Amino acid sequence: MARHRTWLEEPEPQQAETDQDPPDLQQAAAAAAARRAEESTLAVRTRQRYEQVQALRAQGKGIKPIMRETGLAKETVRRFYRAVPRRSG
């Protein structure tokens, strides 16, 4: 038991504090992850498709004609067609 006594000791308070990232590093990591998500190929393609569907909708086209023109699935067109635009700010 004497050999393993160090396992039973409480960690020093300084060690416990250094294991956690400082808040500013956590915020920087979160901001970097958000930027990567915004710039991802999937996000860019989704925004482009949404804008395309909304532009065709503004021209007065329905879901089926938009499906034929874009080659997107019916549910995808429907989702973008009915989506409420985000408000900025």
PDB file of N, CA, C and O in Angstrom:
ATOM      1  N   MET A   1       0.824  -1.182   0.000  1.00  0.00           N
ATOM      2  CA  MET A   1       0.000   0.000   0.000  1.00  0.00           C
ATOM      3  C   MET A   1       0.871   1.251   0.000  1.00  0.00           C
ATOM      4  O   MET A   1       0.467   2.276  -0.547  1.00  0.00           O
ATOM      5  N   ALA A   2       2.024   1.192   0.583  1.00  0.00           N
ATOM      6  CA  ALA A   2       2.887   2.368   0.660  1.00  0.00           C
ATOM      7  C   ALA A   2       3.303   2.832  -0.722  1.00  0.00           C
ATOM      8  O   ALA A   2       3.471   4.032  -0.939  1.00  0.00           O
ATOM      9  N   ARG A   3       3.475   1.908  -1.669  1.00  0.00           N
ATOM     10  CA  ARG A   3       3.873   2.283  -3.023  1.00  0.00           C
ATOM     11  C   ARG A   3       2.798   3.108  -3.729  1.00  0.00           C
ATOM     12  O   ARG A   3       3.105   3.964  -4.558  1.00  0.00           O
ATOM     13  N   HIS A   4       1.566   2.848  -3.399  1.00  0.00           N
ATOM     14  CA  HIS A   4       0.451   3.487  -4.084  1.00  0.00           C
ATOM     15  C   HIS A   4      -0.145   4.639  -3.289  1.00  0.00           C
ATOM     16  O   HIS A   4      -1.213   5.150  -3.625  1.00  0.00           O
ATOM     17  N   ARG A   5       0.543   5.038  -2.248  1.00  0.00           N
ATOM     18  CA  ARG A   5       0.025   6.088  -1.388  1.00  0.00           C
ATOM     19  C   ARG A   5      -0.190   7.393  -2.155  1.00  0.00           C
ATOM     20  O   ARG A   5      -1.118   8.135  -1.835  1.00  0.00           O
ATOM     21  N   THR A   6       0.626   7.691  -3.143  1.00  0.00           N
ATOM     22  CA  THR A   6       0.479   8.944  -3.902  1.00  0.00           C
ATOM     23  C   THR A   6      -0.837   8.990  -4.663  1.00  0.00           C
ATOM     24  O   THR A   6      -1.331  10.074  -4.973  1.00  0.00           O
ATOM     25  N   TRP A   7      -1.397   7.865  -4.959  1.00  0.00           N
ATOM     26  CA  TRP A   7      -2.677   7.842  -5.655  1.00  0.00           C
ATOM     27  C   TRP A   7      -3.804   8.333  -4.760  1.00  0.00           C
ATOM     28  O   TRP A   7      -4.806   8.854  -5.250  1.00  0.00           O
ATOM     29  N   LEU A   8      -3.647   8.168  -3.451  1.00  0.00           N
ATOM     30  CA  LEU A   8      -4.698   8.538  -2.518  1.00  0.00           C
ATOM     31  C   LEU A   8      -4.643  10.002  -2.119  1.00  0.00           C
ATOM     32  O   LEU A   8      -5.599  10.515  -1.538  1.00  0.00           O
ATOM     33  N   GLU A   9      -3.561  10.675  -2.413  1.00  0.00           N
ATOM     34  CA  GLU A   9      -3.420  12.071  -2.027  1.00  0.00           C
ATOM     35  C   GLU A   9      -4.284  12.969  -2.910  1.00  0.00           C
ATOM     36  O   GLU A   9      -4.491  12.703  -4.094  1.00  0.00           O
ATOM     37  N   GLU A  10      -4.769  14.022  -2.302  1.00  0.00           N
ATOM     38  CA  GLU A  10      -5.555  15.017  -3.034  1.00  0.00           C
ATOM     39  C   GLU A  10      -4.623  15.788  -3.966  1.00  0.00           C
ATOM     40  O   GLU A  10      -3.482  16.062  -3.594  1.00  0.00           O
ATOM     41  N   PRO A  11      -5.076  16.144  -5.163  1.00  0.00           N
ATOM     42  CA  PRO A  11      -4.227  16.958  -6.037  1.00  0.00           C
ATOM     43  C   PRO A  11      -4.062  18.348  -5.438  1.00  0.00           C
ATOM     44  O   PRO A  11      -4.947  18.854  -4.749  1.00  0.00           O
ATOM     45  N   GLU A  12      -2.932  18.943  -5.710  1.00  0.00           N
ATOM     46  CA  GLU A  12      -2.686  20.286  -5.207  1.00  0.00           C
ATOM     47  C   GLU A  12      -3.623  21.263  -5.908  1.00  0.00           C
ATOM     48  O   GLU A  12      -3.918  21.077  -7.089  1.00  0.00           O
ATOM     49  N   PRO A  13      -4.096  22.291  -5.224  1.00  0.00           N
ATOM     50  CA  PRO A  13      -5.030  23.248  -5.837  1.00  0.00           C
ATOM     51  C   PRO A  13      -4.483  23.901  -7.097  1.00  0.00           C
ATOM     52  O   PRO A  13      -5.248  24.183  -8.020  1.00  0.00           O
ATOM     53  N   GLN A  14      -3.188  24.145  -7.159  1.00  0.00           N
ATOM     54  CA  GLN A  14      -2.608  24.774  -8.339  1.00  0.00           C
ATOM     55  C   GLN A  14      -2.745  23.867  -9.552  1.00  0.00           C
ATOM     56  O   GLN A  14      -2.987  24.353 -10.657  1.00  0.00           O
ATOM     57  N   GLN A  15      -2.597  22.563  -9.370  1.00  0.00           N
ATOM     58  CA  GLN A  15      -2.724  21.635 -10.493  1.00  0.00           C
ATOM     59  C   GLN A  15      -4.147  21.624 -11.021  1.00  0.00           C
ATOM     60  O   GLN A  15      -4.346  21.590 -12.236  1.00  0.00           O
ATOM     61  N   ALA A  16      -5.126  21.653 -10.157  1.00  0.00           N
ATOM     62  CA  ALA A  16      -6.522  21.631 -10.586  1.00  0.00           C
ATOM     63  C   ALA A  16      -6.856  22.888 -11.384  1.00  0.00           C
ATOM     64  O   ALA A  16      -7.609  22.818 -12.356  1.00  0.00           O
ATOM     65  N   GLU A  17      -6.313  24.025 -10.991  1.00  0.00           N
ATOM     66  CA  GLU A  17      -6.599  25.275 -11.694  1.00  0.00           C
ATOM     67  C   GLU A  17      -5.926  25.324 -13.061  1.00  0.00           C
ATOM     68  O   GLU A  17      -6.485  25.894 -13.998  1.00  0.00           O
ATOM     69  N   THR A  18      -4.747  24.744 -13.194  1.00  0.00           N
ATOM     70  CA  THR A  18      -4.040  24.801 -14.468  1.00  0.00           C
ATOM     71  C   THR A  18      -4.616  23.836 -15.488  1.00  0.00           C
ATOM     72  O   THR A  18      -4.345  23.980 -16.680  1.00  0.00           O
ATOM     73  N   ASP A  19      -5.406  22.854 -15.057  1.00  0.00           N
ATOM     74  CA  ASP A  19      -6.012  21.916 -15.992  1.00  0.00           C
ATOM     75  C   ASP A  19      -7.099  22.576 -16.834  1.00  0.00           C
ATOM     76  O   ASP A  19      -7.406  22.103 -17.928  1.00  0.00           O
ATOM     77  N   GLN A  20      -7.680  23.659 -16.335  1.00  0.00           N
ATOM     78  CA  GLN A  20      -8.745  24.340 -17.058  1.00  0.00           C
ATOM     79  C   GLN A  20      -8.150  25.451 -17.908  1.00  0.00           C
ATOM     80  O   GLN A  20      -7.191  26.113 -17.511  1.00  0.00           O
ATOM     81  N   ASP A  21      -8.741  25.647 -19.096  1.00  0.00           N
ATOM     82  CA  ASP A  21      -8.297  26.733 -19.960  1.00  0.00           C
ATOM     83  C   ASP A  21      -8.824  28.057 -19.415  1.00  0.00           C
ATOM     84  O   ASP A  21      -9.939  28.110 -18.895  1.00  0.00           O
ATOM     85  N   PRO A  22      -8.050  29.107 -19.526  1.00  0.00           N
ATOM     86  CA  PRO A  22      -8.554  30.427 -19.120  1.00  0.00           C
ATOM     87  C   PRO A  22      -9.759  30.802 -19.979  1.00  0.00           C
ATOM     88  O   PRO A  22      -9.850  30.373 -21.129  1.00  0.00           O
ATOM     89  N   PRO A  23     -10.682  31.594 -19.437  1.00  0.00           N
ATOM     90  CA  PRO A  23     -11.899  31.948 -20.184  1.00  0.00           C
ATOM     91  C   PRO A  23     -11.621  32.578 -21.545  1.00  0.00           C
ATOM     92  O   PRO A  23     -12.352  32.312 -22.499  1.00  0.00           O
ATOM     93  N   ASP A  24     -10.581  33.407 -21.660  1.00  0.00           N
ATOM     94  CA  ASP A  24     -10.330  34.050 -22.941  1.00  0.00           C
ATOM     95  C   ASP A  24      -9.882  33.040 -23.996  1.00  0.00           C
ATOM     96  O   ASP A  24     -10.170  33.225 -25.179  1.00  0.00           O
ATOM     97  N   LEU A  25      -9.191  31.987 -23.598  1.00  0.00           N
ATOM     98  CA  LEU A  25      -8.832  30.935 -24.556  1.00  0.00           C
ATOM     99  C   LEU A  25     -10.056  30.141 -24.973  1.00  0.00           C
ATOM    100  O   LEU A  25     -10.181  29.744 -26.132  1.00  0.00           O
ATOM    101  N   GLN A  26     -10.958  29.909 -24.032  1.00  0.00           N
ATOM    102  CA  GLN A  26     -12.193  29.192 -24.357  1.00  0.00           C
ATOM    103  C   GLN A  26     -13.038  30.016 -25.324  1.00  0.00           C
ATOM    104  O   GLN A  26     -13.617  29.476 -26.267  1.00  0.00           O
ATOM    105  N   GLN A  27     -13.105  31.313 -25.087  1.00  0.00           N
ATOM    106  CA  GLN A  27     -13.880  32.181 -25.977  1.00  0.00           C
ATOM    107  C   GLN A  27     -13.260  32.241 -27.362  1.00  0.00           C
ATOM    108  O   GLN A  27     -13.968  32.246 -28.369  1.00  0.00           O
ATOM    109  N   ALA A  28     -11.931  32.286 -27.407  1.00  0.00           N
ATOM    110  CA  ALA A  28     -11.249  32.311 -28.699  1.00  0.00           C
ATOM    111  C   ALA A  28     -11.483  31.014 -29.458  1.00  0.00           C
ATOM    112  O   ALA A  28     -11.684  31.029 -30.673  1.00  0.00           O
ATOM    113  N   ALA A  29     -11.457  29.898 -28.748  1.00  0.00           N
ATOM    114  CA  ALA A  29     -11.707  28.602 -29.385  1.00  0.00           C
ATOM    115  C   ALA A  29     -13.142  28.518 -29.889  1.00  0.00           C
ATOM    116  O   ALA A  29     -13.391  28.003 -30.979  1.00  0.00           O
ATOM    117  N   ALA A  30     -14.077  29.018 -29.105  1.00  0.00           N
ATOM    118  CA  ALA A  30     -15.483  29.005 -29.521  1.00  0.00           C
ATOM    119  C   ALA A  30     -15.690  29.892 -30.741  1.00  0.00           C
ATOM    120  O   ALA A  30     -16.430  29.529 -31.655  1.00  0.00           O
ATOM    121  N   ALA A  31     -15.045  31.044 -30.761  1.00  0.00           N
ATOM    122  CA  ALA A  31     -15.165  31.948 -31.911  1.00  0.00           C
ATOM    123  C   ALA A  31     -14.559  31.322 -33.163  1.00  0.00           C
ATOM    124  O   ALA A  31     -15.114  31.451 -34.254  1.00  0.00           O
ATOM    125  N   ALA A  32     -13.429  30.648 -33.010  1.00  0.00           N
ATOM    126  CA  ALA A  32     -12.793  29.987 -34.156  1.00  0.00           C
ATOM    127  C   ALA A  32     -13.684  28.872 -34.685  1.00  0.00           C
ATOM    128  O   ALA A  32     -13.809  28.700 -35.897  1.00  0.00           O
ATOM    129  N   ALA A  33     -14.298  28.120 -33.794  1.00  0.00           N
ATOM    130  CA  ALA A  33     -15.198  27.042 -34.217  1.00  0.00           C
ATOM    131  C   ALA A  33     -16.412  27.610 -34.942  1.00  0.00           C
ATOM    132  O   ALA A  33     -16.872  27.030 -35.926  1.00  0.00           O
ATOM    133  N   ALA A  34     -16.927  28.724 -34.474  1.00  0.00           N
ATOM    134  CA  ALA A  34     -18.077  29.357 -35.126  1.00  0.00           C
ATOM    135  C   ALA A  34     -17.707  29.842 -36.526  1.00  0.00           C
ATOM    136  O   ALA A  34     -18.487  29.691 -37.466  1.00  0.00           O
ATOM    137  N   ARG A  35     -16.508  30.428 -36.662  1.00  0.00           N
ATOM    138  CA  ARG A  35     -16.049  30.878 -37.983  1.00  0.00           C
ATOM    139  C   ARG A  35     -15.902  29.697 -38.933  1.00  0.00           C
ATOM    140  O   ARG A  35     -16.309  29.777 -40.092  1.00  0.00           O
ATOM    141  N   ARG A  36     -15.323  28.602 -38.446  1.00  0.00           N
ATOM    142  CA  ARG A  36     -15.165  27.416 -39.295  1.00  0.00           C
ATOM    143  C   ARG A  36     -16.520  26.885 -39.729  1.00  0.00           C
ATOM    144  O   ARG A  36     -16.684  26.469 -40.876  1.00  0.00           O
ATOM    145  N   ALA A  37     -17.490  26.894 -38.829  1.00  0.00           N
ATOM    146  CA  ALA A  37     -18.826  26.405 -39.170  1.00  0.00           C
ATOM    147  C   ALA A  37     -19.482  27.294 -40.224  1.00  0.00           C
ATOM    148  O   ALA A  37     -20.142  26.798 -41.137  1.00  0.00           O
ATOM    149  N   GLU A  38     -19.298  28.612 -40.096  1.00  0.00           N
ATOM    150  CA  GLU A  38     -19.883  29.544 -41.068  1.00  0.00           C
ATOM    151  C   GLU A  38     -19.242  29.415 -42.434  1.00  0.00           C
ATOM    152  O   GLU A  38     -19.896  29.626 -43.456  1.00  0.00           O
ATOM    153  N   GLU A  39     -17.963  29.068 -42.455  1.00  0.00           N
ATOM    154  CA  GLU A  39     -17.226  28.992 -43.711  1.00  0.00           C
ATOM    155  C   GLU A  39     -17.165  27.579 -44.284  1.00  0.00           C
ATOM    156  O   GLU A  39     -16.528  27.358 -45.314  1.00  0.00           O
ATOM    157  N   SER A  40     -17.818  26.625 -43.633  1.00  0.00           N
ATOM    158  CA  SER A  40     -17.749  25.248 -44.111  1.00  0.00           C
ATOM    159  C   SER A  40     -18.435  25.117 -45.466  1.00  0.00           C
ATOM    160  O   SER A  40     -19.314  25.906 -45.813  1.00  0.00           O
ATOM    161  N   THR A  41     -18.027  24.128 -46.210  1.00  0.00           N
ATOM    162  CA  THR A  41     -18.589  23.892 -47.542  1.00  0.00           C
ATOM    163  C   THR A  41     -20.093  23.678 -47.458  1.00  0.00           C
ATOM    164  O   THR A  41     -20.841  24.189 -48.292  1.00  0.00           O
ATOM    165  N   LEU A  42     -20.538  22.932 -46.465  1.00  0.00           N
ATOM    166  CA  LEU A  42     -21.963  22.657 -46.305  1.00  0.00           C
ATOM    167  C   LEU A  42     -22.738  23.941 -46.036  1.00  0.00           C
ATOM    168  O   LEU A  42     -23.796  24.163 -46.626  1.00  0.00           O
ATOM    169  N   ALA A  43     -22.226  24.778 -45.160  1.00  0.00           N
ATOM    170  CA  ALA A  43     -22.922  26.021 -44.825  1.00  0.00           C
ATOM    171  C   ALA A  43     -22.996  26.947 -46.029  1.00  0.00           C
ATOM    172  O   ALA A  43     -24.034  27.558 -46.284  1.00  0.00           O
ATOM    173  N   VAL A  44     -21.911  27.052 -46.761  1.00  0.00           N
ATOM    174  CA  VAL A  44     -21.882  27.918 -47.944  1.00  0.00           C
ATOM    175  C   VAL A  44     -22.873  27.410 -48.988  1.00  0.00           C
ATOM    176  O   VAL A  44     -23.641  28.190 -49.550  1.00  0.00           O
ATOM    177  N   ARG A  45     -22.856  26.107 -49.248  1.00  0.00           N
ATOM    178  CA  ARG A  45     -23.769  25.524 -50.243  1.00  0.00           C
ATOM    179  C   ARG A  45     -25.228  25.697 -49.819  1.00  0.00           C
ATOM    180  O   ARG A  45     -26.087  25.987 -50.651  1.00  0.00           O
ATOM    181  N   THR A  46     -25.505  25.521 -48.536  1.00  0.00           N
ATOM    182  CA  THR A  46     -26.876  25.676 -48.049  1.00  0.00           C
ATOM    183  C   THR A  46     -27.357  27.107 -48.217  1.00  0.00           C
ATOM    184  O   THR A  46     -28.491  27.333 -48.638  1.00  0.00           O
ATOM    185  N   ARG A  47     -26.501  28.084 -47.891  1.00  0.00           N
ATOM    186  CA  ARG A  47     -26.884  29.486 -48.074  1.00  0.00           C
ATOM    187  C   ARG A  47     -27.136  29.801 -49.548  1.00  0.00           C
ATOM    188  O   ARG A  47     -28.080  30.520 -49.874  1.00  0.00           O
ATOM    189  N   GLN A  48     -26.302  29.270 -50.433  1.00  0.00           N
ATOM    190  CA  GLN A  48     -26.473  29.516 -51.866  1.00  0.00           C
ATOM    191  C   GLN A  48     -27.793  28.938 -52.360  1.00  0.00           C
ATOM    192  O   GLN A  48     -28.514  29.581 -53.124  1.00  0.00           O
ATOM    193  N   ARG A  49     -28.102  27.734 -51.926  1.00  0.00           N
ATOM    194  CA  ARG A  49     -29.365  27.110 -52.345  1.00  0.00           C
ATOM    195  C   ARG A  49     -30.562  27.874 -51.800  1.00  0.00           C
ATOM    196  O   ARG A  49     -31.552  28.077 -52.504  1.00  0.00           O
ATOM    197  N   TYR A  50     -30.469  28.296 -50.544  1.00  0.00           N
ATOM    198  CA  TYR A  50     -31.548  29.074 -49.940  1.00  0.00           C
ATOM    199  C   TYR A  50     -31.781  30.354 -50.734  1.00  0.00           C
ATOM    200  O   TYR A  50     -32.918  30.688 -51.064  1.00  0.00           O
ATOM    201  N   GLU A  51     -30.703  31.066 -51.037  1.00  0.00           N
ATOM    202  CA  GLU A  51     -30.818  32.316 -51.798  1.00  0.00           C
ATOM    203  C   GLU A  51     -31.403  32.072 -53.180  1.00  0.00           C
ATOM    204  O   GLU A  51     -32.199  32.873 -53.671  1.00  0.00           O
ATOM    205  N   GLN A  52     -31.010  30.960 -53.814  1.00  0.00           N
ATOM    206  CA  GLN A  52     -31.522  30.624 -55.141  1.00  0.00           C
ATOM    207  C   GLN A  52     -33.029  30.367 -55.076  1.00  0.00           C
ATOM    208  O   GLN A  52     -33.785  30.865 -55.910  1.00  0.00           O
ATOM    209  N   VAL A  53     -33.458  29.593 -54.088  1.00  0.00           N
ATOM    210  CA  VAL A  53     -34.890  29.291 -53.941  1.00  0.00           C
ATOM    211  C   VAL A  53     -35.664  30.572 -53.639  1.00  0.00           C
ATOM    212  O   VAL A  53     -36.739  30.791 -54.196  1.00  0.00           O
ATOM    213  N   GLN A  54     -35.128  31.413 -52.768  1.00  0.00           N
ATOM    214  CA  GLN A  54     -35.825  32.660 -52.430  1.00  0.00           C
ATOM    215  C   GLN A  54     -35.911  33.602 -53.633  1.00  0.00           C
ATOM    216  O   GLN A  54     -36.908  34.306 -53.796  1.00  0.00           O
ATOM    217  N   ALA A  55     -34.884  33.620 -54.467  1.00  0.00           N
ATOM    218  CA  ALA A  55     -34.907  34.460 -55.667  1.00  0.00           C
ATOM    219  C   ALA A  55     -35.983  33.976 -56.638  1.00  0.00           C
ATOM    220  O   ALA A  55     -36.716  34.781 -57.213  1.00  0.00           O
ATOM    221  N   LEU A  56     -36.070  32.673 -56.814  1.00  0.00           N
ATOM    222  CA  LEU A  56     -37.094  32.120 -57.712  1.00  0.00           C
ATOM    223  C   LEU A  56     -38.490  32.327 -57.127  1.00  0.00           C
ATOM    224  O   LEU A  56     -39.447  32.559 -57.867  1.00  0.00           O
ATOM    225  N   ARG A  57     -38.606  32.246 -55.817  1.00  0.00           N
ATOM    226  CA  ARG A  57     -39.890  32.494 -55.162  1.00  0.00           C
ATOM    227  C   ARG A  57     -40.310  33.944 -55.385  1.00  0.00           C
ATOM    228  O   ARG A  57     -41.485  34.225 -55.621  1.00  0.00           O
ATOM    229  N   ALA A  58     -39.341  34.868 -55.308  1.00  0.00           N
ATOM    230  CA  ALA A  58     -39.637  36.290 -55.520  1.00  0.00           C
ATOM    231  C   ALA A  58     -40.128  36.548 -56.945  1.00  0.00           C
ATOM    232  O   ALA A  58     -40.843  37.518 -57.197  1.00  0.00           O
ATOM    233  N   GLN A  59     -39.738  35.669 -57.876  1.00  0.00           N
ATOM    234  CA  GLN A  59     -40.203  35.781 -59.261  1.00  0.00           C
ATOM    235  C   GLN A  59     -41.608  35.208 -59.427  1.00  0.00           C
ATOM    236  O   GLN A  59     -42.183  35.267 -60.513  1.00  0.00           O
ATOM    237  N   GLY A  60     -42.159  34.653 -58.346  1.00  0.00           N
ATOM    238  CA  GLY A  60     -43.513  34.125 -58.385  1.00  0.00           C
ATOM    239  C   GLY A  60     -43.609  32.652 -58.729  1.00  0.00           C
ATOM    240  O   GLY A  60     -44.702  32.152 -58.995  1.00  0.00           O
ATOM    241  N   LYS A  61     -42.498  31.955 -58.728  1.00  0.00           N
ATOM    242  CA  LYS A  61     -42.511  30.534 -59.064  1.00  0.00           C
ATOM    243  C   LYS A  61     -42.906  29.710 -57.847  1.00  0.00           C
ATOM    244  O   LYS A  61     -42.633  30.084 -56.707  1.00  0.00           O
ATOM    245  N   GLY A  62     -43.552  28.587 -58.113  1.00  0.00           N
ATOM    246  CA  GLY A  62     -43.972  27.680 -57.058  1.00  0.00           C
ATOM    247  C   GLY A  62     -42.900  26.649 -56.741  1.00  0.00           C
ATOM    248  O   GLY A  62     -41.804  26.671 -57.301  1.00  0.00           O
ATOM    249  N   ILE A  63     -43.242  25.752 -55.834  1.00  0.00           N
ATOM    250  CA  ILE A  63     -42.280  24.745 -55.379  1.00  0.00           C
ATOM    251  C   ILE A  63     -41.889  23.786 -56.506  1.00  0.00           C
ATOM    252  O   ILE A  63     -40.705  23.505 -56.692  1.00  0.00           O
ATOM    253  N   LYS A  64     -42.857  23.288 -57.249  1.00  0.00           N
ATOM    254  CA  LYS A  64     -42.543  22.319 -58.315  1.00  0.00           C
ATOM    255  C   LYS A  64     -41.683  22.915 -59.430  1.00  0.00           C
ATOM    256  O   LYS A  64     -40.721  22.271 -59.849  1.00  0.00           O
ATOM    257  N   PRO A  65     -41.987  24.114 -59.927  1.00  0.00           N
ATOM    258  CA  PRO A  65     -41.088  24.693 -60.937  1.00  0.00           C
ATOM    259  C   PRO A  65     -39.674  24.951 -60.402  1.00  0.00           C
ATOM    260  O   PRO A  65     -38.693  24.806 -61.131  1.00  0.00           O
ATOM    261  N   ILE A  66     -39.581  25.329 -59.139  1.00  0.00           N
ATOM    262  CA  ILE A  66     -38.261  25.533 -58.550  1.00  0.00           C
ATOM    263  C   ILE A  66     -37.520  24.200 -58.450  1.00  0.00           C
ATOM    264  O   ILE A  66     -36.312  24.138 -58.682  1.00  0.00           O
ATOM    265  N   MET A  67     -38.234  23.151 -58.110  1.00  0.00           N
ATOM    266  CA  MET A  67     -37.629  21.811 -58.063  1.00  0.00           C
ATOM    267  C   MET A  67     -37.032  21.449 -59.409  1.00  0.00           C
ATOM    268  O   MET A  67     -35.894  20.988 -59.490  1.00  0.00           O
ATOM    269  N   ARG A  68     -37.800  21.657 -60.459  1.00  0.00           N
ATOM    270  CA  ARG A  68     -37.336  21.301 -61.793  1.00  0.00           C
ATOM    271  C   ARG A  68     -36.132  22.141 -62.206  1.00  0.00           C
ATOM    272  O   ARG A  68     -35.187  21.631 -62.807  1.00  0.00           O
ATOM    273  N   GLU A  69     -36.172  23.423 -61.883  1.00  0.00           N
ATOM    274  CA  GLU A  69     -35.104  24.322 -62.306  1.00  0.00           C
ATOM    275  C   GLU A  69     -33.799  24.093 -61.535  1.00  0.00           C
ATOM    276  O   GLU A  69     -32.713  24.169 -62.109  1.00  0.00           O
ATOM    277  N   THR A  70     -33.913  23.818 -60.252  1.00  0.00           N
ATOM    278  CA  THR A  70     -32.707  23.688 -59.424  1.00  0.00           C
ATOM    279  C   THR A  70     -32.208  22.260 -59.310  1.00  0.00           C
ATOM    280  O   THR A  70     -31.030  22.032 -59.037  1.00  0.00           O
ATOM    281  N   GLY A  71     -33.097  21.295 -59.517  1.00  0.00           N
ATOM    282  CA  GLY A  71     -32.711  19.895 -59.347  1.00  0.00           C
ATOM    283  C   GLY A  71     -32.685  19.459 -57.888  1.00  0.00           C
ATOM    284  O   GLY A  71     -32.173  18.387 -57.566  1.00  0.00           O
ATOM    285  N   LEU A  72     -33.235  20.287 -57.009  1.00  0.00           N
ATOM    286  CA  LEU A  72     -33.275  19.944 -55.595  1.00  0.00           C
ATOM    287  C   LEU A  72     -34.500  19.095 -55.280  1.00  0.00           C
ATOM    288  O   LEU A  72     -35.487  19.115 -56.015  1.00  0.00           O
ATOM    289  N   ALA A  73     -34.428  18.361 -54.196  1.00  0.00           N
ATOM    290  CA  ALA A  73     -35.544  17.527 -53.759  1.00  0.00           C
ATOM    291  C   ALA A  73     -36.711  18.402 -53.301  1.00  0.00           C
ATOM    292  O   ALA A  73     -36.526  19.552 -52.902  1.00  0.00           O
ATOM    293  N   LYS A  74     -37.901  17.841 -53.367  1.00  0.00           N
ATOM    294  CA  LYS A  74     -39.106  18.583 -53.024  1.00  0.00           C
ATOM    295  C   LYS A  74     -39.055  19.118 -51.594  1.00  0.00           C
ATOM    296  O   LYS A  74     -39.379  20.283 -51.362  1.00  0.00           O
ATOM    297  N   GLU A  75     -38.661  18.298 -50.647  1.00  0.00           N
ATOM    298  CA  GLU A  75     -38.621  18.737 -49.251  1.00  0.00           C
ATOM    299  C   GLU A  75     -37.559  19.810 -49.009  1.00  0.00           C
ATOM    300  O   GLU A  75     -37.742  20.686 -48.164  1.00  0.00           O
ATOM    301  N   THR A  76     -36.470  19.744 -49.737  1.00  0.00           N
ATOM    302  CA  THR A  76     -35.435  20.771 -49.613  1.00  0.00           C
ATOM    303  C   THR A  76     -35.969  22.106 -50.115  1.00  0.00           C
ATOM    304  O   THR A  76     -35.815  23.133 -49.454  1.00  0.00           O
ATOM    305  N   VAL A  77     -36.588  22.085 -51.271  1.00  0.00           N
ATOM    306  CA  VAL A  77     -37.170  23.309 -51.833  1.00  0.00           C
ATOM    307  C   VAL A  77     -38.257  23.832 -50.899  1.00  0.00           C
ATOM    308  O   VAL A  77     -38.322  25.032 -50.632  1.00  0.00           O
ATOM    309  N   ARG A  78     -39.092  22.957 -50.413  1.00  0.00           N
ATOM    310  CA  ARG A  78     -40.180  23.363 -49.523  1.00  0.00           C
ATOM    311  C   ARG A  78     -39.626  24.022 -48.249  1.00  0.00           C
ATOM    312  O   ARG A  78     -40.135  25.047 -47.796  1.00  0.00           O
ATOM    313  N   ARG A  79     -38.585  23.419 -47.688  1.00  0.00           N
ATOM    314  CA  ARG A  79     -37.984  23.962 -46.465  1.00  0.00           C
ATOM    315  C   ARG A  79     -37.434  25.371 -46.716  1.00  0.00           C
ATOM    316  O   ARG A  79     -37.672  26.281 -45.922  1.00  0.00           O
ATOM    317  N   PHE A  80     -36.701  25.549 -47.816  1.00  0.00           N
ATOM    318  CA  PHE A  80     -36.140  26.862 -48.126  1.00  0.00           C
ATOM    319  C   PHE A  80     -37.227  27.845 -48.545  1.00  0.00           C
ATOM    320  O   PHE A  80     -37.136  29.035 -48.242  1.00  0.00           O
ATOM    321  N   TYR A  81     -38.237  27.367 -49.226  1.00  0.00           N
ATOM    322  CA  TYR A  81     -39.337  28.206 -49.714  1.00  0.00           C
ATOM    323  C   TYR A  81     -40.112  28.800 -48.548  1.00  0.00           C
ATOM    324  O   TYR A  81     -40.496  29.970 -48.579  1.00  0.00           O
ATOM    325  N   ARG A  82     -40.339  27.993 -47.523  1.00  0.00           N
ATOM    326  CA  ARG A  82     -41.151  28.413 -46.384  1.00  0.00           C
ATOM    327  C   ARG A  82     -40.340  29.022 -45.247  1.00  0.00           C
ATOM    328  O   ARG A  82     -40.911  29.505 -44.269  1.00  0.00           O
ATOM    329  N   ALA A  83     -39.032  29.005 -45.366  1.00  0.00           N
ATOM    330  CA  ALA A  83     -38.177  29.503 -44.290  1.00  0.00           C
ATOM    331  C   ALA A  83     -38.377  30.994 -44.072  1.00  0.00           C
ATOM    332  O   ALA A  83     -38.525  31.761 -45.024  1.00  0.00           O
ATOM    333  N   VAL A  84     -38.378  31.386 -42.826  1.00  0.00           N
ATOM    334  CA  VAL A  84     -38.489  32.796 -42.479  1.00  0.00           C
ATOM    335  C   VAL A  84     -37.092  33.384 -42.545  1.00  0.00           C
ATOM    336  O   VAL A  84     -36.174  32.855 -41.917  1.00  0.00           O
ATOM    337  N   PRO A  85     -36.910  34.457 -43.285  1.00  0.00           N
ATOM    338  CA  PRO A  85     -35.563  35.042 -43.387  1.00  0.00           C
ATOM    339  C   PRO A  85     -35.060  35.510 -42.018  1.00  0.00           C
ATOM    340  O   PRO A  85     -35.829  35.993 -41.187  1.00  0.00           O
ATOM    341  N   ARG A  86     -33.756  35.354 -41.809  1.00  0.00           N
ATOM    342  CA  ARG A  86     -33.149  35.814 -40.554  1.00  0.00           C
ATOM    343  C   ARG A  86     -33.065  37.322 -40.566  1.00  0.00           C
ATOM    344  O   ARG A  86     -32.826  37.951 -41.597  1.00  0.00           O
ATOM    345  N   ARG A  87     -33.265  37.877 -39.403  1.00  0.00           N
ATOM    346  CA  ARG A  87     -33.090  39.325 -39.252  1.00  0.00           C
ATOM    347  C   ARG A  87     -31.707  39.567 -38.710  1.00  0.00           C
ATOM    348  O   ARG A  87     -31.292  38.927 -37.744  1.00  0.00           O
ATOM    349  N   SER A  88     -31.004  40.465 -39.308  1.00  0.00           N
ATOM    350  CA  SER A  88     -29.644  40.764 -38.837  1.00  0.00           C
ATOM    351  C   SER A  88     -29.702  41.902 -37.826  1.00  0.00           C
ATOM    352  O   SER A  88     -30.525  42.812 -37.925  1.00  0.00           O
ATOM    353  N   GLY A  89     -28.797  41.818 -36.848  1.00  0.00           N
ATOM    354  CA  GLY A  89     -28.653  42.878 -35.871  1.00  0.00           C
ATOM    355  C   GLY A  89     -29.402  42.597 -34.674  1.00  0.00           C
ATOM    356  O   GLY A  89     -29.392  43.396 -33.738  1.00  0.00           O
TER     357      GLY A  89
END
